[in-house]
Amino acid sequence: MNDPSMNINLSDELLRVSGVVCNGTRLMLFAGIVALAFLVLSIDPLAWSQQHSHHEHPGMSMSANEPTEGVLLDWKRESEGNHHLAGLFVALSGLFILTQSKFAKKFPAIGYAWPACFLLSGLFILIYSDTELWPFGPKPWIQGTITNPEVIQHKIFAVLLLGVGLIETARVRKRLRAVWAAWVFPVLAVAGSFLLLFHSHSAGMHGSTHMAVMSRIQIEHLSYAVTGFSIGLVKGLAEVPTRWQRVFAKLWPMLMVALGVLLMGYVE
């Protein structure tokens, strides 16, 4: 015979799970809207056309409006270094998540390690990703940011990383227990991945092999976007109580390690 109390409990559980999924879906839609808004705000048609005609950066050859070979090499090294360091932080955060349960009793502070990786990565991109800006270059920070779509996108990525780091640090400290807080990471991961599909990279538009370089850059960023979207999706599924929850909880940090490795292999 069916136990009425079991049916009631099952119905309550299904309602609870469906409510979580609905909230997650709304947040995912919100992430898409936010990412689209960021994209619209980051595109300035005039700056975009100027950016492709010449990249405003110290060392420009004024006679031909083209950077010298030495400057191109500096840009290449800087860009690759930025991607490699960001990838290292992402890979480390994934490894910390995968291993923290083994060391949590002996080293309780290890729970702060992976949010710290996001905070450090966000600070690095916010401050150092565009060295033509103050304090490393001659351009004023605000003016140099708002007039260059590529720089705006870099700063947006930095804000997303800092947002995840701050929210997850608050969760580790038990200062933030709201249900919505668990969905911040997947929402921002989806938003950032969507924005990556439109990431401009003007430095690659120079040189005799610029078409091949831009094609490779686009393929690389597409791989980052797909992996990042997968991370956001799987992390969201890991927040929903199902029979696969433990699998998803292990899978999303593994995908983060994979994304970190991809970033560390970035080549222009």
C-alpha positions in Angstrom: 0.0 0.0 0.0 1.1 3.5 -0.7 2.1 5.6 2.3 0.3 9.0 2.0 3.1 10.7 4.0 5.7 9.4 1.6 3.7 10.8 -1.3 3.5 14.2 0.4 7.2 14.2 1.1 8.0 13.2 -2.5 5.7 16.0 -3.7 7.4 18.6 -1.4 10.8 17.4 -2.6 9.8 17.7 -6.3 8.4 21.2 -5.7 11.6 22.2 -3.9 13.9 20.9 -6.7 11.7 22.5 -9.4 11.9 25.8 -7.5 15.7 25.7 -7.4 15.8 24.8 -11.1 13.4 27.7 -12.0 15.5 30.1 -10.0 18.6 28.9 -11.7 17.0 29.2 -15.1 16.0 32.8 -14.4 19.5 33.6 -13.3 20.9 32.1 -16.5 18.6 34.2 -18.6 19.6 37.2 -16.5 23.3 36.4 -17.2 22.6 36.4 -20.9 20.9 39.8 -20.7 23.8 41.2 -18.6 26.4 39.8 -21.0 24.5 41.3 -24.0 24.3 44.7 -22.3 28.0 44.5 -21.6 28.6 43.7 -25.2 26.5 46.7 -26.5 28.2 49.0 -24.0 31.7 47.9 -25.0 31.3 48.5 -28.7 32.0 52.0 -29.9 31.8 52.1 -33.7 34.3 55.0 -34.0 36.8 53.4 -31.6 36.3 50.0 -33.3 37.3 51.4 -36.7 40.2 53.3 -35.3 41.4 50.3 -33.4 41.6 48.2 -36.6 43.3 51.0 -38.5 46.1 51.3 -35.9 46.5 50.1 -32.3 47.0 53.1 -30.0 50.1 52.0 -28.1 53.5 53.4 -27.3 56.1 52.5 -30.0 53.8 53.2 -33.0 55.6 53.9 -36.2 53.9 57.3 -37.1 55.1 57.3 -40.7 53.2 54.2 -41.7 50.6 54.2 -38.8 51.9 50.7 -38.1 53.7 49.3 -35.1 57.3 48.3 -35.5 58.4 44.6 -35.3 59.8 45.1 -31.8 56.5 46.6 -30.6 54.5 43.8 -32.1 56.7 41.3 -30.3 56.2 43.2 -27.0 52.4 43.1 -27.5 52.6 39.4 -28.3 54.6 38.6 -25.2 52.4 40.7 -23.0 49.2 39.2 -24.3 50.4 35.6 -24.0 51.8 36.3 -20.5 48.4 37.7 -19.4 46.6 34.6 -20.7 49.1 32.2 -19.2 49.0 33.8 -15.8 45.2 33.9 -15.8 45.2 30.2 -16.8 47.5 29.3 -14.0 45.1 30.9 -11.5 42.1 29.1 -13.0 43.9 25.8 -13.0 45.0 26.2 -9.4 41.5 27.1 -8.3 40.2 23.9 -9.9 42.9 21.8 -8.2 42.2 23.5 -4.8 38.5 22.6 -5.1 39.2 19.0 -6.0 41.6 18.5 -3.2 40.3 20.7 -0.4 38.2 18.0 1.2 41.3 15.9 1.9 43.1 18.7 3.7 40.2 20.6 5.2 40.5 19.1 8.7 44.3 19.7 8.9 44.3 23.0 7.1 40.8 24.7 7.5 42.0 27.8 5.7 42.4 25.9 2.4 38.8 26.6 1.7 39.8 30.2 1.0 42.4 29.2 -1.6 40.3 28.9 -4.7 38.3 32.2 -4.2 41.7 33.8 -3.6 42.8 32.6 -7.0 39.9 34.4 -8.6 40.6 37.6 -6.6 44.2 37.6 -7.6 43.4 36.9 -11.2 40.8 39.7 -11.2 43.1 42.2 -9.7 45.9 41.3 -12.1 43.6 41.7 -15.2 42.1 44.9 -13.7 45.5 46.6 -13.1 48.0 45.0 -15.5 46.1 43.7 -18.5 46.6 46.9 -20.5 50.0 48.5 -19.9 49.4 51.5 -22.2 47.2 52.8 -19.3 48.4 54.6 -16.2 50.4 53.7 -14.1 52.4 51.7 -16.6 51.7 53.8 -19.7 51.0 57.4 -20.7 47.2 57.0 -21.2 44.8 58.2 -18.4 43.1 55.1 -16.9 39.5 56.1 -17.4 39.9 57.7 -20.8 42.0 54.9 -22.1 39.5 52.3 -20.9 36.2 53.9 -22.2 37.6 54.7 -25.6 38.9 51.1 -26.4 36.4 48.2 -26.7 39.2 45.6 -26.1 40.2 47.3 -22.8 36.6 47.6 -21.7 36.1 43.9 -22.2 39.3 43.2 -20.2 38.0 45.2 -17.3 34.6 43.5 -17.5 36.3 40.1 -17.2 38.2 41.4 -14.2 35.0 42.5 -12.5 33.4 39.1 -13.1 36.4 37.4 -11.6 36.4 39.7 -8.6 32.7 39.2 -8.1 33.1 35.4 -8.0 36.0 35.7 -5.6 34.2 38.0 -3.2 31.0 36.0 -3.1 32.7 32.7 -2.7 34.9 34.1 0.1 31.8 35.3 1.9 30.3 31.8 1.5 33.4 30.2 2.9 33.3 32.5 5.9 29.6 31.6 6.4 28.7 35.2 6.1 26.5 34.6 3.0 24.1 31.7 3.3 21.4 32.8 0.8 20.4 30.3 -1.9 21.0 32.8 -4.7 24.7 33.1 -3.7 25.4 29.5 -4.9 24.2 30.6 -8.4 26.5 33.6 -8.8 29.4 31.5 -10.0 27.4 29.7 -12.8 25.6 32.9 -13.8 28.9 34.9 -14.2 30.6 31.9 -15.9 27.9 31.9 -18.5 28.0 35.7 -18.9 31.8 35.7 -19.3 31.7 32.9 -21.7 29.1 34.6 -23.9 31.2 37.8 -23.9 34.3 35.8 -25.0 32.6 35.1 -28.3 32.8 38.8 -29.1 36.2 39.5 -27.6 38.1 41.9 -29.8 41.9 41.5 -30.2 43.3 44.3 -32.3 47.0 43.5 -31.8 46.6 40.5 -34.0 45.4 42.8 -36.9 49.0 43.8 -37.7 51.7 42.1 -39.7 51.8 40.1 -42.9 50.3 37.0 -41.2 47.5 38.8 -39.4 44.7 36.8 -41.0 46.2 33.5 -39.8 46.9 35.0 -36.4 43.3 36.3 -36.0 41.9 33.0 -37.1 44.0 31.2 -34.5 43.0 33.7 -31.8 39.3 33.3 -32.6 39.5 29.5 -32.4 41.3 29.7 -29.1 38.8 32.1 -27.6 36.0 29.9 -28.9 37.5 26.9 -27.0 37.6 29.1 -23.9 34.0 30.2 -24.3 32.7 26.6 -24.8 34.7 25.3 -21.8 33.6 28.3 -19.7 29.9 27.8 -20.6 30.3 24.1 -19.7 31.7 25.1 -16.3 28.8 27.4 -15.6 26.2 24.8 -16.7 27.8 21.9 -14.7 28.3 24.1 -11.7 24.6 25.0 -11.8 23.6 21.4 -12.1 25.8 20.6 -9.1 23.6 23.0 -7.0 20.5 21.0 -7.8 19.9 17.9 -5.6 19.8 14.9 -8.0 21.4 11.5 -8.2 24.1 13.0 -10.4 24.9 15.9 -8.0 28.1 14.4 -6.8 29.3 13.7 -10.3 28.6 17.3 -11.3 30.4 18.5 -8.1 33.6 16.8 -9.2 33.2 17.6 -12.9 33.0 21.4 -12.9 36.4 21.9 -11.1 38.0 19.4 -13.5 36.6 21.6 -16.3 38.2 24.6 -14.6 41.6 22.8 -14.7 41.0 22.1 -18.4 40.3 25.7 -19.0 43.4 26.8 -17.2 45.5 24.4 -19.3 44.0 25.8 -22.5 44.7 29.4 -21.3 48.3 28.5 -20.4 48.7 27.1 -24.0 47.6 30.4 -25.6 49.8 31.5 -28.6 49.3 34.4 -30.9 
